[in-house]
Amino acid sequence: MSDTATARAAEQPSLSIRNLSKAFGGVQAVNDVSFDLAKGELLALIGPNGAGKSTCFNMLNGQIRADSGSVRLAGEELIGRSPADIWRRGVGRTFQITATFPSMTVAENVAMVLMSQRRELFSLFRTAVHRHRDKALALLDLVGMAAQADRPCGVLSYGDLKRVELAVALGNEPRVLLMDEPTAGMAPRERIELMGLAARLVSDLGLSVLFTEHDMDIVFGHAGRIIVLSRGALIAEGTAQEIRSNPLVLKTYLGEGQIYGRAEG
Amino acid sequence: MGVYLVQFLSGLASASALFLAASGLSIIFGVTRVVNFAHGSFYMLGAFFGYTFVREVGGGAIGFWVALLLAALAVGLVGLLVEFVILRRLYKAPELFQLIATFGVILIVQDAALWVWGPEDLLGPRAPGLTGIVRIFGTPMPVYDLVLIGVGPLVLAALWLLFNRTRWGILVRAATEDREMVGALGVNQSLLFTGAFVLGSMLAGLGGAIQLPKGGADLLMDFGILAEMFVVVVVGGMGSIFGAFLAAVLISLLNTFGILIWPSGTLVLMFILMAVILVVRPTGLLGRPESGGHKTEVGVEQALRPAGPHYKIFIGLLLALLLAAPLIVEEFYLVLITDVLVLALFATSLHFLMSTGGLVSFGHAAFYGGGAYAAALLVTYAATPFELALLLAPLGAGLLALVIGWFCVRLSGVYFAMLTLAFAQVAWSVVFQWSDLTNGDDGLLGIWPSAWASGTQVYYLLALAISAGGIFLIRRVVFAPFGYGLRATRDSNLRAAAIGIDIKRQQLAAFVFAGAMAGLAGGLFVFSKGSVFPDEMSIPRSFDALLMVLLGGVDSLSGPFVGAAAFTYLHDELITFEYWRLLLGLTIVALVLLFPQGLAGAAKHHLGRYLKLEAGSAGRAKQADEGRPA
């Protein structure tokens, strides 16, 4: 293999999104969006409410089927695959509104992922109680939830659930992690902790993280790069510095709050 | 040519009554989220009331139609009574309790109708002025059928106006979309619920009444129409009145032409139609995908724990007692306990599906009866030895569950439940109608175990071993990775899919496993009685299983055994009365209203804390305390 080829392989983005579009009835929710998620980067996807962030996310993990466009994970096409399939290929996600298994304990929630990853879910006779417990505890330790491992998920606070979700998403050692508003509903200190954790995961594990967020302090403080959606279209892309000074972004998104007599976006 | 046209028109005529009943069911479900199982009974009552009113006031042409409307009103009153006395208290209870309560109403109505109108089928009165026939290309066609054809579209139009042009109708639609929002806007919900329930009941009553001149009135109408209504609602699309109309027409046409082409296979045709439509359009003809994914909730949310030491001792003692029973009690009681053991396995298999899988099946008897018939047919036609037949019973039931489940798991919640009931009714009808193979209503007789196992005591011990073994196996599966995966699909579809769980496959496997276990119970049953009749596959038998689960409490793993024992006792006590269904129905309604946790659930709630029946229950409480922020 030539040196250029090796270099290209190293440069190949984790996730490569091209011309992604989706319409709901007459509403063009996502319109011809293209961007790359580089390996080992913390990329923020921002935009006002209704900009198409969640639709974008749901297309990336297969929950909504794109009308057109392509999503490639290390060169492999993901459009048309089921959420389960995409997960198996290494795309984990957390949800805007947390989704956990409330009747199971925190540790069992994480152990579920490990069982699923190892394709043990059709095993009838082995016991699942305490199965993969050590690995689950290690993951929970990573997100600071090990102390609550045996509490039922149904009784946890919202911020704790978010952290459990993160441990669950890390369970199958994903290459790409999608986090839909990871800090929504959390206290300020919890937010900073969680984003610090995400940044560590990126640097330590080489994970590529794409997240949406409404809190601009979080975005500018943690994201390595930012892309901006407005009315379904990508209007800007760059570092925090560049986005802050981008006139189009200021006008269509950040600027709204500065005009007197107008409600904040 | 004429024959086909007349068949076509006749199909359209039958569709009207079916559409009226199904639209009523759809309206009630849309607003109150209660699947009214008694809807078939309301339809039947409509026919009986119509019969009586036509006799009393139906002299002239006007009197006849007034009588039919009076019948609908009377059924509306019955609906009002049911809503007011029973359902109103249960709107906040888990759905299972509402269903069981409406099933209690079915039983009550059955015996009430028997008491008032007697056991004979009643020939419907002819409509004055419409008794003639017209000839269409030489083939005779009753004039009344032509009138009926108009009734369906007429009611459809009236309902459209009601739901789009009146304030009340718009509120009903709003409530169907989002009940909480409507409540938050200050709408009197209980009035709305009662109104919707009465309207739905009246439509069912009218449906039963207008088909009188065509089909008369009999005591078997309720379950027949119930399964057809469910098919209509599922095929037509969830909550779509127009879809219900289309589906009613489609199914009625299929029935009338089916009789022409393949007389004994009409139900199979219906099965195929339903299957094809569900494969092509899982949401039905005009249904939209469910937005929130309304899930049938059975009231199980807390974590299941493996048995603790006290519970194990309790189970050990129970088993020892059961093992010693042949030394202690008379043979009569041994037979009774054998029944309990068989039913306990049957109920446990359903309980597994419901509590671990969140899948409420209304047709679980298809597999119980399926197992029984599989064994009986093998013995009758292939002279299969007892041991092998007992082994193949769960296999046969499992195969049937694979076929039925393959379609059912495409739906969720209450639509899943409706579909299981419809399929079970099809299975029952096949067994009932295919008398060349199954002897129909006369059943298959002389299915006895081998000589070594034919003694009451030996068979009892065999049943104990198999039933206990089956229940332990089910318990083991609940706590195996498979059971956990199934529980994951119940807890959160979204999360389950996001961690790579193939939800449908997990559910189908659970359905097949539960079906096979029910089939094993069915196999035990047939060899203990020596015979099997279509009753074992019927809807009432499916409800027996639900009732046992309910009596035992849904959230308790040992509940089904307690439920089976309580059911057997209750059944044994009541069967001596002439109107035992009435008493059973009243008992069910009373139990649901008084003990919404089930018997074992209520007992455990009070005793469990002291006896530590489950491992970790104390630990859980402790953790909950520790977890509280300081």
Interface residues (C-beta under 8 A of the other chain):
Chain A: N61 Q63 S82 P83 A84 D85 W87 R88 G92 R93 F95 A99 T100 F101 P102 S103 M104 T105 E108 A111 M112 V113 M115 S116 Q117 E120 L121 F122 S123 L124 F125 R126 T127 A128 V129 R131 Q148 D150 R151 P152 G154 V155 V168 G171 N172
Chain B: V300 E301 Q302 A303 L304 P306 R476 V477 F479 A480 P481 F482 G483 Y484 G485 R487 A488 R490 D491 S492 L494 R495 A496 A497 A498 I499 G500 I501 D502 Q506 A509 F513 G619 R620 Q623 A624 G627
